[in-house]
Amino acid sequence: MGRGPFSGCVRAYGRGMRDDPRLPTSPGFWRSPLRSPRFTSVLGLVLLVGITVLFVTGLVSYAAYNPGLSPVNDKTPDKGFLGFYLFAWPTDPPWLYRLNQGVHVTLGITLIPVLLAKLWSVVPKLFALPPARSLAHALERISLVLLVGGGLFEFVTGVLNVQLDYVFPGSFYPLHFYGAWVFFAAFVAHAVLKTPAAVRNLRRLRKGDGEDEGDTELVSPRPDPPTVSRRGALWFVGGGSLLLFATTVGQNVDGPLRRTALLAPHGGAEPGSGPNGFQINKTAAYAGIDAAERSADAWRLVVTGRTGTVRLSRAELARLPLHSSALPIACVEGWSTSDQWWRGVRLRDLAALVGHDGDPPDVFVESLQRHGAFRRAALRANQVADPRSLLALYVNGEDLSPDHGHPARVIVPAAPGVLNTKWVARLTFGDL
């Protein structure tokens, strides 16, 4: 059956698609002299290390939300076995989340030129015919398609979220979480298949030998005249990464470097002056905070626990024993503040007011906020018990401003910024 005239036409048509230089399925269509196994191998090994760090820091960032504590913290409720690694997030060191998320976002942005160059270098393989020459080749092609699609999706959604301009349908959290697992699975499969060849290519590069003959799909049979060397192209990619690093990293570093973060939404100069003149994500107006609702006459903190409910005005809170903590705010978008001096009532002292002496339990925090995510959040018992965890009334010696959470906000060491709830209205200690 396979030897009839029709099958002969199909084979001839397939050969025509491979040989016609006007079509992307033809090796002759891709004429850049820069593409080569060596060029791709260098980029691939950089990504092998960088993307592994990105994946690990991303998983750690998700664990920092304590998604297993309460449904309100879990933005990916159908994760199933993918949550196998989750652990109780610690409060020490207090800069842990700041470091983790700073590395995650800054490294992700720095790798963008490397990723784009790597995708450009392997584009001919996406169109190569036949689609599969062997089982190993078929697996490589499948992993490559998932790698390209997953990589673009993860980097695009991540950048949009960092820039506070997220436009994809659905929540960023589950899309980025599941996308990361698909992308990394394809990345691991591709790395297993291609790393040996990449290492061989780099060894040949050091010895001055020729290219790896096993990946000739990347080499154009009729290249255009070169305008830059492959080494020059690698320097160009590295320079692009260095530029993105220099214009991003400062949003997570104290001192003069903060002014160099020109491409970061929270880079540059401080957004204001005075004790409350540091970065914020949500203003009181954006969150729908009613000024009358947080006024001294109307606002009361409701604290509920083992022995019942207590209602406290801000003046009554200010008469309780007050403590200070020097802590930053660090957000999922990769930016953080320098340490600010917060002053307020310890969360564990508020737990004691409603019968939780000794080891305090978890707490469920509710905000006056009407718009946006994390209007409600939960904190673990170890976070409540930490003496640096406060319901803050003051920052840097003055009352909190409305945008920083007046009349009261939570501040907890090493917690993601969204768990440091602003405009707190109610604290419920005990089983969640």
C-alpha positions as a Markdown table, in Angstrom:
| # | Residue | x | y | z |
|---|---|---|---|---|
| 1 | Met | 0.0 | 0.0 | 0.0 |
| 2 | Gly | 2.8 | 2.4 | 0.8 |
| 3 | Arg | 4.4 | 2.0 | -2.7 |
| 4 | Gly | 1.6 | 3.4 | -4.8 |
| 5 | Pro | 1.7 | 6.6 | -6.9 |
| 6 | Phe | 0.1 | 8.7 | -4.2 |
| 7 | Ser | 2.7 | 7.9 | -1.6 |
| 8 | Gly | 5.4 | 8.7 | -4.2 |
| 9 | Cys | 3.8 | 12.1 | -4.7 |
| 10 | Val | 3.8 | 12.7 | -0.9 |
| 11 | Arg | 7.5 | 11.8 | -0.7 |
| 12 | Ala | 8.3 | 14.1 | -3.6 |
| 13 | Tyr | 6.2 | 16.9 | -2.0 |
| 14 | Gly | 8.0 | 16.4 | 1.3 |
| 15 | Arg | 11.4 | 16.6 | -0.4 |
| 16 | Gly | 10.2 | 19.7 | -2.2 |
| 17 | Met | 9.3 | 21.4 | 1.1 |
| 18 | Arg | 12.7 | 20.5 | 2.5 |
| 19 | Asp | 14.6 | 21.7 | -0.6 |
| 20 | Asp | 12.7 | 24.9 | -1.5 |
| 21 | Pro | 14.7 | 27.8 | 0.0 |
| 22 | Arg | 11.7 | 30.0 | 0.1 |
| 23 | Leu | 10.1 | 27.8 | 2.8 |
| 24 | Pro | 11.1 | 27.7 | 6.5 |
| 25 | Thr | 11.1 | 23.9 | 6.3 |
| 26 | Ser | 14.2 | 24.2 | 4.1 |
| 27 | Pro | 17.6 | 24.5 | 5.8 |
| 28 | Gly | 18.5 | 27.0 | 3.1 |
| 29 | Phe | 15.8 | 29.4 | 4.3 |
| 30 | Trp | 17.8 | 30.1 | 7.5 |
| 31 | Arg | 20.9 | 32.0 | 6.3 |
| 32 | Ser | 22.4 | 33.5 | 9.5 |
| 33 | Pro | 26.1 | 32.5 | 9.8 |
| 34 | Leu | 25.8 | 32.8 | 13.6 |
| 35 | Arg | 23.7 | 29.7 | 14.2 |
| 36 | Ser | 25.8 | 26.8 | 15.3 |
| 37 | Pro | 25.9 | 24.0 | 17.9 |
| 38 | Arg | 28.5 | 25.9 | 19.8 |
| 39 | Phe | 26.5 | 29.1 | 20.0 |
| 40 | Thr | 23.4 | 27.3 | 21.1 |
| 41 | Ser | 25.4 | 25.2 | 23.6 |
| 42 | Val | 26.8 | 28.2 | 25.4 |
| 43 | Leu | 23.4 | 29.8 | 25.7 |
| 44 | Gly | 21.8 | 26.5 | 26.7 |
| 45 | Leu | 24.3 | 25.9 | 29.6 |
| 46 | Val | 23.7 | 29.4 | 30.9 |
| 47 | Leu | 20.0 | 28.8 | 30.9 |
| 48 | Leu | 20.5 | 25.3 | 32.5 |
| 49 | Val | 21.8 | 27.0 | 35.6 |
| 50 | Gly | 19.7 | 30.2 | 35.5 |
| 51 | Ile | 16.3 | 28.5 | 34.9 |
| 52 | Thr | 17.0 | 25.9 | 37.6 |
| 53 | Val | 17.5 | 28.8 | 40.1 |
| 54 | Leu | 14.4 | 30.5 | 38.8 |
| 55 | Phe | 12.3 | 27.3 | 39.3 |
| 56 | Val | 13.6 | 26.7 | 42.8 |
| 57 | Thr | 13.1 | 30.3 | 43.9 |
| 58 | Gly | 9.6 | 30.3 | 42.4 |
| 59 | Leu | 8.6 | 27.2 | 44.4 |
| 60 | Val | 10.1 | 28.8 | 47.5 |
| 61 | Ser | 8.1 | 32.0 | 46.9 |
| 62 | Tyr | 4.9 | 30.0 | 46.6 |
| 63 | Ala | 5.7 | 28.3 | 49.9 |
| 64 | Ala | 6.1 | 31.7 | 51.6 |
| 65 | Tyr | 2.4 | 32.3 | 51.2 |
| 66 | Asn | 1.7 | 29.3 | 53.5 |
| 67 | Pro | -1.0 | 28.1 | 51.0 |
| 68 | Gly | -1.7 | 25.0 | 53.1 |
| 69 | Leu | -2.7 | 27.1 | 56.2 |
| 70 | Ser | -6.1 | 28.4 | 55.0 |
| 71 | Pro | -8.0 | 28.6 | 51.8 |
| 72 | Val | -7.7 | 32.3 | 51.7 |
| 73 | Asn | -3.9 | 32.1 | 51.2 |
| 74 | Asp | -4.1 | 29.4 | 48.5 |
| 75 | Lys | -4.4 | 30.9 | 45.1 |
| 76 | Thr | -3.8 | 27.5 | 43.5 |
| 77 | Pro | -6.3 | 25.2 | 45.2 |
| 78 | Asp | -6.1 | 22.4 | 42.6 |
| 79 | Lys | -2.3 | 21.9 | 42.8 |
| 80 | Gly | -2.7 | 18.3 | 44.1 |
| 81 | Phe | 0.6 | 16.5 | 44.4 |
| 82 | Leu | 2.5 | 19.5 | 43.0 |
| 83 | Gly | 2.4 | 20.9 | 46.5 |
| 84 | Phe | 4.4 | 18.0 | 47.9 |
| 85 | Tyr | 7.3 | 20.2 | 49.0 |
| 86 | Leu | 5.4 | 22.9 | 50.9 |
| 87 | Phe | 6.6 | 23.7 | 54.4 |
| 88 | Ala | 5.9 | 26.1 | 57.2 |
| 89 | Trp | 7.4 | 29.4 | 56.2 |
| 90 | Pro | 9.9 | 30.7 | 58.8 |
| 91 | Thr | 10.4 | 34.2 | 60.2 |
| 92 | Asp | 14.2 | 34.0 | 60.3 |
| 93 | Pro | 16.2 | 35.4 | 58.7 |
| 94 | Pro | 13.8 | 38.4 | 58.4 |
| 95 | Trp | 15.2 | 39.2 | 54.9 |
| 96 | Leu | 14.6 | 35.7 | 53.6 |
| 97 | Tyr | 11.6 | 36.5 | 51.3 |
| 98 | Arg | 13.3 | 39.7 | 50.2 |
| 99 | Leu | 16.4 | 37.8 | 49.0 |
| 100 | Asn | 14.5 | 35.0 | 47.4 |
| 101 | Gln | 12.1 | 37.1 | 45.4 |
| 102 | Gly | 14.8 | 39.6 | 44.5 |
| 103 | Val | 16.9 | 36.8 | 43.0 |
| 104 | His | 13.8 | 35.3 | 41.3 |
| 105 | Val | 12.7 | 38.5 | 39.6 |
| 106 | Thr | 16.1 | 40.1 | 38.9 |
| 107 | Leu | 17.5 | 36.8 | 37.5 |
| 108 | Gly | 14.4 | 36.2 | 35.3 |
| 109 | Ile | 14.7 | 39.7 | 33.8 |
| 110 | Thr | 18.4 | 39.3 | 33.3 |
| 111 | Leu | 18.0 | 36.0 | 31.4 |
| 112 | Ile | 15.5 | 37.5 | 28.9 |
| 113 | Pro | 18.2 | 38.3 | 26.2 |
| 114 | Val | 19.8 | 34.8 | 26.7 |
| 115 | Leu | 16.4 | 33.1 | 26.3 |
| 116 | Leu | 15.5 | 35.1 | 23.2 |
| 117 | Ala | 18.9 | 34.4 | 21.7 |
| 118 | Lys | 18.5 | 30.7 | 22.5 |
| 119 | Leu | 15.1 | 30.5 | 20.9 |
| 120 | Trp | 16.4 | 32.4 | 17.9 |
| 121 | Ser | 19.2 | 29.9 | 17.5 |
| 122 | Val | 17.0 | 26.9 | 17.4 |
| 123 | Val | 14.1 | 28.2 | 15.3 |
| 124 | Pro | 15.2 | 26.1 | 12.3 |
| 125 | Lys | 14.7 | 22.9 | 14.3 |
| 126 | Leu | 11.0 | 23.8 | 14.9 |
| 127 | Phe | 10.4 | 23.6 | 11.1 |
| 128 | Ala | 12.7 | 20.7 | 10.2 |
| 129 | Leu | 11.3 | 17.8 | 8.3 |
| 130 | Pro | 10.6 | 15.0 | 8.8 |
| 131 | Pro | 8.9 | 15.7 | 12.1 |
| 132 | Ala | 10.5 | 12.7 | 13.8 |
| 133 | Arg | 13.4 | 10.5 | 12.6 |
| 134 | Ser | 13.5 | 8.3 | 15.7 |
| 135 | Leu | 11.9 | 8.1 | 19.1 |
| 136 | Ala | 14.7 | 10.1 | 20.7 |
| 137 | His | 14.2 | 12.8 | 18.0 |
| 138 | Ala | 10.4 | 12.8 | 18.5 |
| 139 | Leu | 10.9 | 13.3 | 22.2 |
| 140 | Glu | 13.4 | 16.1 | 21.6 |
| 141 | Arg | 11.0 | 17.9 | 19.2 |
| 142 | Ile | 8.1 | 17.6 | 21.7 |
| 143 | Ser | 10.2 | 18.9 | 24.5 |
| 144 | Leu | 11.4 | 21.8 | 22.3 |
| 145 | Val | 7.9 | 22.9 | 21.4 |
| 146 | Leu | 6.8 | 22.8 | 25.1 |
| 147 | Leu | 10.1 | 24.5 | 26.1 |
| 148 | Val | 9.6 | 27.4 | 23.6 |
| 149 | Gly | 5.9 | 27.8 | 24.4 |
| 150 | Gly | 6.3 | 27.4 | 28.1 |
| 151 | Gly | 9.3 | 29.7 | 28.3 |
| 152 | Leu | 7.6 | 32.5 | 26.4 |
| 153 | Phe | 4.5 | 32.1 | 28.6 |
| 154 | Glu | 6.4 | 32.1 | 31.9 |
| 155 | Phe | 8.6 | 35.1 | 31.0 |
| 156 | Val | 5.8 | 37.2 | 29.5 |
| 157 | Thr | 3.4 | 36.6 | 32.4 |
| 158 | Gly | 6.2 | 37.2 | 34.9 |
| 159 | Val | 7.3 | 40.5 | 33.3 |
| 160 | Leu | 3.7 | 41.7 | 33.1 |
| 161 | Asn | 3.1 | 40.9 | 36.7 |
| 162 | Val | 6.3 | 42.6 | 37.8 |
| 163 | Gln | 5.3 | 45.7 | 35.8 |
| 164 | Leu | 1.9 | 45.7 | 37.6 |
| 165 | Asp | 0.2 | 45.5 | 34.2 |
| 166 | Tyr | -1.0 | 41.9 | 34.2 |
| 167 | Val | -3.4 | 41.5 | 31.3 |
| 168 | Phe | -3.8 | 37.7 | 30.9 |
| 169 | Pro | -7.3 | 36.2 | 31.6 |
| 170 | Gly | -7.4 | 34.4 | 34.9 |
| 171 | Ser | -5.3 | 34.8 | 38.0 |
| 172 | Phe | -1.5 | 35.2 | 37.7 |
| 173 | Tyr | -0.8 | 32.7 | 40.5 |
| 174 | Pro | -2.3 | 29.4 | 39.1 |
| 175 | Leu | -1.3 | 30.3 | 35.5 |
| 176 | His | 2.3 | 31.0 | 36.4 |
| 177 | Phe | 2.4 | 28.0 | 38.9 |
| 178 | Tyr | 1.1 | 25.4 | 36.4 |
| 179 | Gly | 3.0 | 27.0 | 33.5 |
| 180 | Ala | 6.2 | 26.7 | 35.5 |
| 181 | Trp | 5.8 | 23.0 | 36.1 |
| 182 | Val | 5.0 | 22.3 | 32.4 |
| 183 | Phe | 7.9 | 24.5 | 31.3 |
| 184 | Phe | 10.4 | 22.9 | 33.7 |
| 185 | Ala | 9.3 | 19.4 | 32.9 |
| 186 | Ala | 10.1 | 20.2 | 29.2 |
| 187 | Phe | 13.2 | 21.9 | 30.2 |
| 188 | Val | 14.5 | 18.9 | 32.2 |
| 189 | Ala | 13.6 | 16.5 | 29.3 |
| 190 | His | 15.4 | 18.7 | 26.8 |
| 191 | Ala | 18.4 | 19.1 | 29.1 |
| 192 | Val | 18.8 | 15.4 | 29.5 |
| 193 | Leu | 18.7 | 14.9 | 25.8 |
| 194 | Lys | 20.9 | 17.8 | 24.8 |
| 195 | Thr | 23.4 | 18.5 | 27.7 |
| 196 | Pro | 25.9 | 15.8 | 26.6 |
| 197 | Ala | 26.1 | 17.3 | 23.2 |
| 198 | Ala | 26.4 | 20.8 | 24.6 |
| 199 | Val | 29.3 | 19.7 | 26.9 |
| 200 | Arg | 31.0 | 18.1 | 23.9 |
| 201 | Asn | 30.6 | 21.3 | 21.9 |
| 202 | Leu | 32.2 | 23.4 | 24.7 |
| 203 | Arg | 35.1 | 20.9 | 25.0 |
| 204 | Arg | 35.7 | 21.2 | 21.3 |
| 205 | Leu | 35.5 | 25.0 | 21.6 |
| 206 | Arg | 38.3 | 25.0 | 24.2 |
| 207 | Lys | 40.4 | 22.7 | 22.1 |
| 208 | Gly | 39.8 | 24.5 | 18.8 |
| 209 | Asp | 38.2 | 21.5 | 17.2 |
| 210 | Gly | 35.2 | 21.5 | 14.8 |
| 211 | Glu | 31.5 | 21.6 | 15.5 |
| 212 | Asp | 29.5 | 18.6 | 16.7 |
| 213 | Glu | 28.3 | 17.0 | 13.6 |
| 214 | Gly | 25.2 | 15.6 | 15.3 |
| 215 | Asp | 23.3 | 18.9 | 15.2 |
| 216 | Thr | 23.8 | 20.1 | 11.6 |
| 217 | Glu | 20.2 | 21.4 | 11.5 |
| 218 | Leu | 21.5 | 24.6 | 13.1 |
| 219 | Val | 24.2 | 25.3 | 10.5 |
| 220 | Ser | 23.0 | 27.1 | 7.3 |
| 221 | Pro | 24.1 | 25.3 | 4.1 |
| 222 | Arg | 24.4 | 28.7 | 2.3 |
| 223 | Pro | 25.1 | 31.3 | 5.0 |
| 224 | Asp | 25.0 | 35.0 | 4.4 |
| 225 | Pro | 28.3 | 36.9 | 4.8 |
| 226 | Pro | 29.0 | 37.4 | 8.5 |
| 227 | Thr | 28.7 | 40.9 | 9.9 |
| 228 | Val | 29.7 | 39.9 | 13.4 |
| 229 | Ser | 31.5 | 36.9 | 14.9 |
| 230 | Arg | 29.7 | 34.4 | 17.1 |
| 231 | Arg | 31.8 | 35.5 | 20.0 |
| 232 | Gly | 30.7 | 39.1 | 19.3 |
| 233 | Ala | 27.1 | 37.9 | 19.3 |
| 234 | Leu | 27.6 | 36.2 | 22.7 |
| 235 | Trp | 29.1 | 39.4 | 24.0 |
| 236 | Phe | 26.1 | 41.3 | 22.6 |
| 237 | Val | 23.7 | 39.0 | 24.4 |
| 238 | Gly | 25.7 | 39.2 | 27.6 |
| 239 | Gly | 25.7 | 43.0 | 27.4 |
| 240 | Gly | 22.0 | 43.0 | 27.1 |
| 241 | Ser | 21.6 | 40.9 | 30.2 |
| 242 | Leu | 24.0 | 43.1 | 32.1 |
| 243 | Leu | 22.1 | 46.2 | 31.1 |
| 244 | Leu | 18.8 | 44.6 | 32.3 |
| 245 | Phe | 20.5 | 43.5 | 35.5 |
| 246 | Ala | 21.8 | 47.0 | 36.2 |
| 247 | Thr | 18.5 | 48.7 | 35.6 |
| 248 | Thr | 16.5 | 46.2 | 37.7 |
| 249 | Val | 18.5 | 45.0 | 40.7 |
| 250 | Gly | 18.4 | 48.3 | 42.5 |
| 251 | Gln | 14.7 | 47.9 | 43.4 |
| 252 | Asn | 15.7 | 45.3 | 45.9 |
| 253 | Val | 18.9 | 46.9 | 47.2 |
| 254 | Asp | 19.4 | 49.7 | 49.7 |
| 255 | Gly | 21.5 | 52.7 | 49.0 |
| 256 | Pro | 22.5 | 54.4 | 45.7 |
| 257 | Leu | 21.8 | 51.3 | 43.6 |
| 258 | Arg | 18.1 | 51.9 | 44.1 |
| 259 | Arg | 18.4 | 54.9 | 41.7 |
| 260 | Thr | 19.7 | 52.7 | 38.9 |
| 261 | Ala | 16.5 | 50.6 | 38.7 |
| 262 | Leu | 15.2 | 52.6 | 35.9 |
| 263 | Leu | 13.2 | 49.8 | 34.3 |
| 264 | Ala | 11.6 | 48.6 | 37.6 |
| 265 | Pro | 8.3 | 50.0 | 38.7 |
| 266 | His | 9.6 | 50.6 | 42.2 |
| 267 | Gly | 13.1 | 51.7 | 41.2 |
| 268 | Gly | 14.4 | 55.3 | 41.1 |
| 269 | Ala | 14.0 | 57.8 | 43.9 |
| 270 | Glu | 11.7 | 57.2 | 46.8 |
| 271 | Pro | 8.1 | 58.0 | 45.9 |
| 272 | Gly | 7.7 | 60.6 | 48.6 |
| 273 | Ser | 9.5 | 62.3 | 51.5 |
| 274 | Gly | 9.2 | 62.0 | 55.2 |
| 275 | Pro | 8.6 | 58.9 | 57.4 |
| 276 | Asn | 5.9 | 57.5 | 55.1 |
| 277 | Gly | 7.8 | 58.3 | 51.9 |
| 278 | Phe | 8.6 | 54.7 | 50.8 |
| 279 | Gln | 7.2 | 52.3 | 48.2 |
| 280 | Ile | 3.7 | 51.0 | 48.1 |
| 281 | Asn | 1.7 | 48.8 | 45.7 |
| 282 | Lys | -1.9 | 49.7 | 46.6 |
| 283 | Thr | -3.1 | 53.1 | 47.6 |
| 284 | Ala | -6.0 | 53.6 | 49.9 |
| 285 | Ala | -8.1 | 55.0 | 47.0 |
| 286 | Tyr | -7.3 | 51.9 | 44.9 |
| 287 | Ala | -8.3 | 49.5 | 47.7 |
| 288 | Gly | -11.6 | 51.4 | 48.2 |
| 289 | Ile | -10.9 | 52.5 | 51.7 |
| 290 | Asp | -13.6 | 54.9 | 53.0 |
| 291 | Ala | -12.0 | 57.7 | 55.0 |
| 292 | Ala | -15.0 | 57.8 | 57.4 |
| 293 | Glu | -14.7 | 54.1 | 58.0 |
| 294 | Arg | -11.1 | 54.4 | 59.3 |
| 295 | Ser | -11.7 | 57.6 | 61.3 |
| 296 | Ala | -11.1 | 57.6 | 65.1 |
| 297 | Asp | -14.8 | 57.7 | 65.8 |
| 298 | Ala | -15.8 | 54.8 | 63.6 |
| 299 | Trp | -12.9 | 52.4 | 63.5 |
| 300 | Arg | -12.6 | 49.6 | 66.0 |
| 301 | Leu | -10.2 | 46.6 | 65.8 |
| 302 | Val | -12.2 | 43.4 | 66.5 |
| 303 | Val | -10.1 | 40.7 | 68.2 |
| 304 | Thr | -11.7 | 37.2 | 68.6 |
| 305 | Gly | -10.3 | 34.2 | 70.3 |
| 306 | Arg | -10.8 | 31.5 | 73.0 |
| 307 | Thr | -12.4 | 33.7 | 75.6 |
| 308 | Gly | -14.6 | 35.8 | 73.3 |
| 309 | Thr | -14.3 | 39.1 | 71.4 |
| 310 | Val | -12.6 | 42.4 | 72.3 |
| 311 | Arg | -13.1 | 45.7 | 70.5 |
| 312 | Leu | -10.4 | 48.3 | 70.6 |
| 313 | Ser | -10.1 | 51.8 | 69.3 |
| 314 | Arg | -6.8 | 53.1 | 68.0 |
| 315 | Ala | -6.3 | 55.2 | 71.2 |
| 316 | Glu | -6.9 | 52.0 | 73.3 |
| 317 | Leu | -4.4 | 50.1 | 71.2 |
| 318 | Ala | -1.8 | 52.9 | 71.6 |
| 319 | Arg | -2.2 | 52.5 | 75.4 |
| 320 | Leu | -1.2 | 48.9 | 75.3 |
| 321 | Pro | 2.5 | 47.9 | 75.6 |
| 322 | Leu | 4.1 | 49.0 | 72.3 |
| 323 | His | 7.2 | 47.5 | 70.7 |
| 324 | Ser | 9.4 | 48.4 | 67.7 |
| 325 | Ser | 10.7 | 46.3 | 64.8 |
| 326 | Ala | 13.0 | 47.2 | 61.9 |
| 327 | Leu | 11.7 | 45.3 | 58.9 |
| 328 | Pro | 11.4 | 45.7 | 55.2 |
| 329 | Ile | 8.4 | 45.1 | 53.0 |
| 330 | Ala | 9.2 | 42.6 | 50.1 |
| 331 | Cys | 6.7 | 41.9 | 47.4 |
| 332 | Val | 6.2 | 39.1 | 44.8 |
| 333 | Glu | 7.0 | 41.6 | 42.0 |
| 334 | Gly | 10.6 | 41.6 | 43.3 |
| 335 | Trp | 10.8 | 45.0 | 44.9 |
| 336 | Ser | 11.4 | 45.7 | 48.5 |
| 337 | Thr | 11.8 | 48.7 | 50.8 |
| 338 | Ser | 14.8 | 49.2 | 53.1 |
| 339 | Asp | 14.2 | 48.5 | 56.8 |
| 340 | Gln | 11.5 | 50.7 | 58.2 |
| 341 | Trp | 11.0 | 51.3 | 62.0 |
| 342 | Trp | 7.5 | 50.0 | 62.8 |
| 343 | Arg | 5.9 | 50.5 | 66.2 |
| 344 | Gly | 2.8 | 48.8 | 67.5 |
| 345 | Val | 1.3 | 46.0 | 69.6 |
| 346 | Arg | 2.7 | 42.5 | 69.3 |
| 347 | Leu | 0.4 | 40.0 | 67.6 |
| 348 | Arg | 1.1 | 37.6 | 70.4 |
| 349 | Asp | 0.0 | 40.2 | 73.0 |
| 350 | Leu | -3.3 | 40.6 | 71.1 |
| 351 | Ala | -3.7 | 36.8 | 71.1 |
| 352 | Ala | -3.3 | 36.9 | 74.9 |
| 353 | Leu | -6.1 | 39.4 | 75.3 |
| 354 | Val | -8.5 | 36.8 | 74.0 |
| 355 | Gly | -7.3 | 33.8 | 76.0 |
| 356 | His | -4.3 | 32.5 | 74.0 |
| 357 | Asp | -1.6 | 32.8 | 76.6 |
| 358 | Gly | 1.7 | 30.9 | 76.1 |
| 359 | Asp | 1.9 | 29.6 | 72.5 |
| 360 | Pro | -0.4 | 31.7 | 70.3 |
| 361 | Pro | -2.3 | 30.0 | 67.5 |
| 362 | Asp | -2.7 | 30.9 | 63.8 |
| 363 | Val | -4.6 | 34.1 | 63.0 |
| 364 | Phe | -7.0 | 35.1 | 60.3 |
| 365 | Val | -6.7 | 38.8 | 59.3 |
| 366 | Glu | -9.4 | 40.8 | 57.6 |
| 367 | Ser | -9.0 | 44.2 | 56.1 |
| 368 | Leu | -11.2 | 47.2 | 55.2 |
| 369 | Gln | -9.9 | 46.8 | 51.7 |
| 370 | Arg | -12.7 | 46.3 | 49.1 |
| 371 | His | -10.7 | 45.8 | 45.9 |
| 372 | Gly | -7.9 | 43.5 | 44.9 |
| 373 | Ala | -6.4 | 40.2 | 46.2 |
| 374 | Phe | -5.6 | 39.3 | 49.8 |
| 375 | Arg | -8.3 | 41.3 | 51.4 |
| 376 | Arg | -8.1 | 38.5 | 53.9 |
| 377 | Ala | -5.0 | 36.5 | 54.8 |
| 378 | Ala | -3.8 | 34.0 | 57.4 |
| 379 | Leu | -0.6 | 33.8 | 59.4 |
| 380 | Arg | 0.9 | 30.7 | 61.0 |
| 381 | Ala | 1.4 | 30.4 | 64.8 |
| 382 | Asn | 5.2 | 30.8 | 64.4 |
| 383 | Gln | 4.6 | 34.2 | 62.7 |
| 384 | Val | 2.2 | 35.3 | 65.4 |
| 385 | Ala | 4.6 | 34.2 | 68.1 |
| 386 | Asp | 7.6 | 36.1 | 66.8 |
| 387 | Pro | 8.2 | 39.1 | 69.0 |
| 388 | Arg | 8.9 | 41.3 | 65.9 |
| 389 | Ser | 5.4 | 40.6 | 64.5 |
| 390 | Leu | 3.3 | 43.7 | 65.1 |
| 391 | Leu | 0.0 | 45.3 | 64.5 |
| 392 | Ala | 1.7 | 48.5 | 63.6 |
| 393 | Leu | 0.3 | 51.9 | 64.4 |
| 394 | Tyr | 3.4 | 54.0 | 63.6 |
| 395 | Val | 6.2 | 53.9 | 61.1 |
| 396 | Asn | 9.5 | 55.8 | 61.4 |
| 397 | Gly | 8.2 | 57.8 | 64.4 |
| 398 | Glu | 4.9 | 59.0 | 62.9 |
| 399 | Asp | 1.4 | 57.7 | 62.4 |
| 400 | Leu | 0.9 | 55.4 | 59.4 |
| 401 | Ser | -0.3 | 57.3 | 56.3 |
| 402 | Pro | -3.6 | 56.1 | 54.7 |
| 403 | Asp | -1.6 | 54.5 | 51.9 |
| 404 | His | 0.6 | 52.6 | 54.3 |
| 405 | Gly | -2.4 | 51.1 | 56.2 |
| 406 | His | -3.7 | 53.7 | 58.7 |
| 407 | Pro | -5.2 | 53.1 | 61.2 |
| 408 | Ala | -3.3 | 49.8 | 61.7 |
| 409 | Arg | -1.4 | 47.2 | 59.6 |
| 410 | Val | 0.3 | 43.9 | 60.1 |
| 411 | Ile | 4.1 | 43.7 | 59.8 |
| 412 | Val | 5.8 | 40.2 | 60.0 |
| 413 | Pro | 9.4 | 39.3 | 59.4 |
| 414 | Ala | 10.2 | 37.4 | 56.2 |
| 415 | Ala | 6.5 | 37.4 | 55.0 |
| 416 | Pro | 5.5 | 38.4 | 51.5 |
| 417 | Gly | 4.2 | 41.9 | 51.3 |
| 418 | Val | 0.6 | 40.9 | 50.7 |
| 419 | Leu | 0.5 | 39.0 | 54.0 |
| 420 | Asn | 1.4 | 42.3 | 55.8 |
| 421 | Thr | -2.2 | 43.3 | 55.6 |
| 422 | Lys | -3.1 | 47.0 | 55.6 |
| 423 | Trp | -6.2 | 48.7 | 57.0 |
| 424 | Val | -6.8 | 45.8 | 59.5 |
| 425 | Ala | -10.3 | 45.5 | 60.8 |
| 426 | Arg | -10.5 | 42.1 | 62.5 |
| 427 | Leu | -8.1 | 39.4 | 63.9 |
| 428 | Thr | -9.4 | 36.0 | 64.6 |
| 429 | Phe | -7.1 | 33.7 | 66.6 |
| 430 | Gly | -7.6 | 30.0 | 66.7 |
| 431 | Asp | -8.7 | 27.2 | 64.3 |
| 432 | Leu | -9.0 | 28.6 | 60.8 |
